[in-house]
């Protein structure tokens, strides 16, 4: 395993492809999910898995309150809750099919396989 620190979208061209790409609580930390997912999917030869905050009113409320707290303390970081349907559209457009979804009250985890039916 190789760990690289930095903005993956900015440094994607320097990162080698892998059989599997896993993103645990990453997409919520990135304001624009499309370029992040597209680069991750281009780098995944077979499997792709990621976790994300569920697109529910109560999750959005908690994230909004947390972002307000950050703004009040001059912390520039913001979290985001992205549309699950829009993210899945990007993933399936890259030839992946979902094979598993599990969820808790606030989080969901999806696993995709390239070309699976």
N, C-alpha and C positions, 0 to 999 in steps of 0.2 A: 504494500500500500504506500502511496506517495501522497503527502499532504502539502498542498500549495496554499499560501495565504495571499489573498488579494481579491479584486473584483473579477470574477470568472468571465463575465461578458467582455471586459476589457482585455483580458489575457487569454481568451479561449484559443486563439490561433497558436499559442505556444504549448497547449496542453494536448497530450496524446489521447486518442480514442481508447475506450475501455469496453470490455464485455458488458459490464453493468455500471450504471450511474445511479447513485442514491443521494437524495437531497432531503435531509432531515431538518425541518423547520427553517428552510432557506427562503422559499418563495414569498413568505410573509415579510421578510426583511428587505425585499427588493421592490422598489416602487413600480417598475415596469416588468411584469412577469413574462411577456412574450419573448423579448430577446434572451432572457435567462433560460427559459424552457427550450427555446429553439437551439441555443448553443449546447445545452445539456443533451438534448435529443440527438443532435448531430454527432456528439461524442460517444453515444451509447450504441454499441453494435447489437446487443440482444435484449438486455433488461433495463428498465427504468422504473425507479420507485421514488416516491416523494411523499412528504407529509405537509399538510397545510391547515390553516385554521378554517373551520367549517363556516360557510357563508350563511350564518344565522343572525337574527337581530341581536341576540344577547352577546354573541361573539363580537359583532361590530360595535356594540356599545362599550364593551370592555376595552377593545382596541382604541376606540375614540377617546375614552377617558385616559387611557395610558399615554396616548399621544399628546393630550392636553397637559398632562403632568410633565412630560418631557419638554414641551414647549415652554412651560412655566419655569423650568429649571435650565432653560437655554441649551438643552440637549438636542442636537440636530437630527438624531435618529428617529425614524417613524416606522411603525408597523403598518401592514396593509392586509386587508381581507379581499382576495380577488374572486371573481366569478368562477365557480367550479366548472360550469359549462364552457366558458371561454377558454379555460386552461385545458380542458379535455379536448376541445376542438383543435388546439395547437398540437397536442400530443398525438391524436389520431391522424392528423394531417401528415405527420412524419412516419406513418406506417406502423404505429404501435396500437395494440388492442389491450384493454384492461382485463386482467385476469383475477384481480382481487381488490376488494375495498373493505377496510375496517374503519370504525369510527368510535370516538368517545364523545362526550358532551361538547367539547371544544375543538378537537382535532380529528382529522381523517388521514388515512394512509392508503395510497393507491399503488398497485404494482402493475406494470405493463410489460408485454413481450412484443418484440418486433415481429410483425407478420402473423401473429397468432389469430386464430379464428374463434 
